[in-house]
Amino acid sequence: MKRTIVITGAASGIGRATAELLKAEGHRVIGVDLRDVEVVANLSTAAGRQSMAGAVATLAPQGVDSVIAVAGMPAPAPAGRLLAVNYFGAVATLELLRPLLLRSQAPRAVAIISTASLSEFDPALVDACLAGDEAAALALAGNIDPEAATGYSSSKHALARWLRRSAISPEWAGSGILLNGVSPGRVRTPMTEGFLSTEEGMAMLEQFTPIALSDCPYGEPDELAEVIAFLATLQGRYLLGQILYVDGGTETIFRTDTI
């Protein structure tokens, strides 16, 4: 069954690889990004998120079958900007497009998390995110050093927890929408090229994203796209609330005995 699929962050990296794969399989893809896509929108602002939702509704008035929230901002960057895109932008994408998903016979949604969600985070910041208080979260973010990883890890940790809570709610599972996540580890994208191209960057990645594979220093966007596409086109109805770690073993190294 061919589907209409919305992908944010579709102009580059994992989002682009996923869009290309799904198009090759014959699905209709509505890309969202800052350039070179069907819907140009800035998901870091409330106005940009509303503009995105309106544009998607215009292009797909009959509804959409899948929504894939890939768009994200890497560290280092001010924590407020990271939260605005990585958490509030992703959550708004999924929530604003949920009414369009309800028109599908087999609605699916996927959020891209990160193995950084397993790292140290700011509990107050995460709580503000989960409470939906963007103003409070951005105010707290102003106290975080832009060079620290805490802002990024907090944004992804909050998104993972939002996904788990929402996936089993009446609004999602109760309405027949399967919501799942994919958590990339060390992947070669424009966002990570700076780290992968220097000895210092690779040393940092080895510390924070150790992998078990001996012949693969990092993953490729295509490898993530394969898993994301699987979740976005899933025919079965029994898989929800899961975060699949496509990370070369990083999560298992960190949590070997957590099952």
Buried (B, 14 or more C-beta within 10 A) or exposed (E): EEBBBBBBBBBBBBBBBBBBBBEEEEBBBBBBBBEEBBBBBBBBBEEBBEBBBEBBBEBBEEBBBBBBBBBBBBBEBBBBBBBBBBBBBBBBBBBBBBEBBBBBEBBBBBBBBBBBBBBEBBEEBBBBBBEEEBEBBBEBBEEBEBEBBBBBBBBBBBBBBBBBEBBEEEEBBEEEBBBBBBBBBBBBBEBBEEBBEEEEBBEEBEEBBBBEEEEEBBBEBEBBBEBBBBBBBBEEEEEBBBBBBBBBBBBBBBEEEEE
